[in-house]
Amino acid sequence: MTELYDRIGGGYARRRREDGRIAGRLREALGPAGPLLNVGAGAGAYEPRDRPVVAVEPSATMLAQRAPGAAPAVRARAEALPFRDGAFEAVLAVLTVHHWQDRARGLTECARVARGRVVCLTWDPESAGFWLVSDYFPEVLARDRRAFPTMAELRAALGPLDARPLPVPADCADGFLGAYWARPAAYLDPEVRAGISAFAGVADADPRLARLADDLATGRWARRHAALAGLTELDVGYRLVTAAGGAR
């Protein structure tokens, strides 16, 4: 994760802005818990500002983009959190577990330092994904199904789970992979793709992007995905997972 984000992370704070609706769901899952540890914190999106927060992030490039006045940050990995057992009331991990070198170890560490709860925003590898990966980049779908933890894996590390769908708003302000499901032309923008880690490992993207551009220009995309027209949100597989803290 460190090497990837040191390479692609420049400008992430500009491309990956907090969406208020997603932030609200995360705050609801966290409850009033504090102090809070944000693992894989990046530039600091989705960190609550109404309680003490400590951030953990392995990439110096990402740490350098944290805003003045942001929560204090420690350069460390999820697999070796430099904190005592139960040091935090809650642990937050937003779209980060799939980047960890040892998912089970990182999740166990999150549970160890949380005396209250662990809240993860992740993607369910058993979901179908959405049109971008099924129609144009199937290798991304295949890779993500290997990279993201299954619900069973999360349960084994964290114990009983509350896992709920997190539908993505059609006008989502954040810039993760599924954020533009209703705005397909956005994926043609290199600036948008630069904020999506999934594209970093894609070879020969240009022919697929050209096909998407042609499908948009000819109306094929609109005809194929007419069912999406008018939807305000869509479940593309993201899950909000909450579990009790404490070492297993």
Buried (B, 14 or more C-beta within 10 A) or exposed (E): BBEBBBEBBBBBBEBBBBBEBBBEBBBEBBEEBBEBBBBBBBBBBBBBEEBEBBBBBBBEBBBEBBEEEBBEBBBBBBBEBEBEEBBBBBBBBBBBBBBBEEBBBBBBBBBBBBBBBBBBBBBBBEBEBBBBBEBBBEBBBEBBBEBBBBBEBBBBBBBEBEBEBBBBBBEBBBBBBBBBBBEBEBBEEEEBBBBBBBBEEBEEBEEBBEBBBEBBEEEEBEEEBEEBEEEEBBBBBBBBBBBBBBEE
